[in-house]
């Protein structure tokens, strides 16, 4: 059975004002199976909200794959 949520080498960088980019996610690989409970914790600025926005398709990855069943 395929995973409910699957991320493969997800990378995302926010554009900065001086033409540089600010990396937010780097090589995130994750599988969440149906029925699993998962908590995502971390300090401010660690990428939790950015990850959630990818899971809701509010952001598109710079590279990598996001699959939601």
DRENDO-1510 file (C-alpha; in Angstrom, 1 decimal, always signed):
<recs>
REC; n; res; u; v; w
REC; 1; UNK; +0.0; +0.0; +0.0 .
REC; 2; UNK; +1.3; +3.5; -0.9 .
REC; 3; UNK; +1.9; +6.1; +1.8 .
REC; 4; UNK; -0.8; +8.7; +2.5 .
REC; 5; UNK; +1.8; +11.4; +2.4 .
REC; 6; UNK; +5.2; +11.1; +0.8 .
REC; 7; UNK; +8.0; +13.6; +0.4 .
REC; 8; UNK; +11.2; +12.9; -1.5 .
REC; 9; UNK; +14.2; +15.2; -1.2 .
REC; 10; UNK; +11.9; +18.3; -0.8 .
REC; 11; UNK; +13.8; +21.6; -1.0 .
REC; 12; UNK; +12.4; +25.1; -0.7 .
REC; 13; UNK; +14.0; +28.5; -0.6 .
REC; 14; UNK; +12.3; +31.8; -0.1 .
REC; 15; UNK; +13.4; +34.6; -2.4 .
REC; 16; UNK; +15.3; +37.4; -0.6 .
REC; 17; UNK; +15.4; +41.0; -1.6 .
REC; 18; UNK; +19.1; +41.1; -2.6 .
REC; 19; UNK; +18.6; +38.3; -5.3 .
REC; 20; UNK; +19.9; +35.7; -2.8 .
REC; 21; UNK; +17.6; +33.0; -1.5 .
REC; 22; UNK; +16.9; +31.9; +2.0 .
REC; 23; UNK; +16.7; +28.1; +2.3 .
REC; 24; UNK; +13.8; +26.9; +4.5 .
REC; 25; UNK; +13.7; +23.2; +3.7 .
REC; 26; UNK; +16.6; +21.0; +2.6 .
REC; 27; UNK; +16.3; +17.4; +1.4 .
REC; 28; UNK; +13.3; +16.4; +3.5 .
REC; 29; UNK; +12.2; +12.8; +2.9 .
REC; 30; UNK; +9.2; +11.6; +4.8 .
REC; 31; UNK; +6.4; +8.9; +4.5 .
REC; 32; UNK; +3.3; +9.0; +6.6 .
REC; 33; UNK; +1.1; +5.9; +6.4 .
REC; 34; UNK; -2.7; +5.8; +6.8 .
REC; 35; UNK; -3.7; +5.7; +10.5 .
REC; 36; UNK; -0.3; +7.1; +11.7 .
REC; 37; UNK; -0.2; +10.1; +14.1 .
REC; 38; UNK; +2.7; +12.5; +13.5 .
REC; 39; UNK; +3.7; +15.6; +15.4 .
REC; 40; UNK; +6.1; +18.2; +13.9 .
REC; 41; UNK; +8.0; +20.2; +16.5 .
REC; 42; UNK; +10.9; +22.6; +16.4 .
REC; 43; UNK; +12.1; +26.1; +17.2 .
REC; 44; UNK; +10.8; +29.3; +15.6 .
REC; 45; UNK; +12.1; +29.5; +12.1 .
REC; 46; UNK; +12.8; +25.8; +11.7 .
REC; 47; UNK; +10.5; +25.2; +8.7 .
REC; 48; UNK; +7.4; +23.7; +10.4 .
REC; 49; UNK; +4.9; +26.1; +8.7 .
REC; 50; UNK; +6.7; +26.0; +5.4 .
REC; 51; UNK; +6.4; +22.2; +5.5 .
REC; 52; UNK; +2.7; +22.4; +6.3 .
REC; 53; UNK; +2.2; +24.8; +3.4 .
REC; 54; UNK; +3.7; +22.3; +1.0 .
REC; 55; UNK; +1.4; +19.6; +2.3 .
REC; 56; UNK; -1.5; +21.9; +1.5 .
REC; 57; UNK; -0.1; +22.9; -1.9 .
REC; 58; UNK; +0.1; +26.5; -0.8 .
REC; 59; UNK; +3.8; +26.5; -1.8 .
REC; 60; UNK; +5.5; +24.6; -4.5 .
REC; 61; UNK; +8.9; +23.0; -3.9 .
REC; 62; UNK; +12.1; +24.4; -5.4 .
REC; 63; UNK; +12.9; +20.8; -6.1 .
REC; 64; UNK; +11.8; +17.4; -4.9 .
REC; 65; UNK; +8.4; +15.7; -4.9 .
REC; 66; UNK; +5.3; +16.0; -2.7 .
REC; 67; UNK; +2.7; +13.2; -3.0 .
REC; 68; UNK; -0.6; +13.3; -1.2 .
REC; 69; UNK; -3.0; +10.3; -1.7 .
</recs>
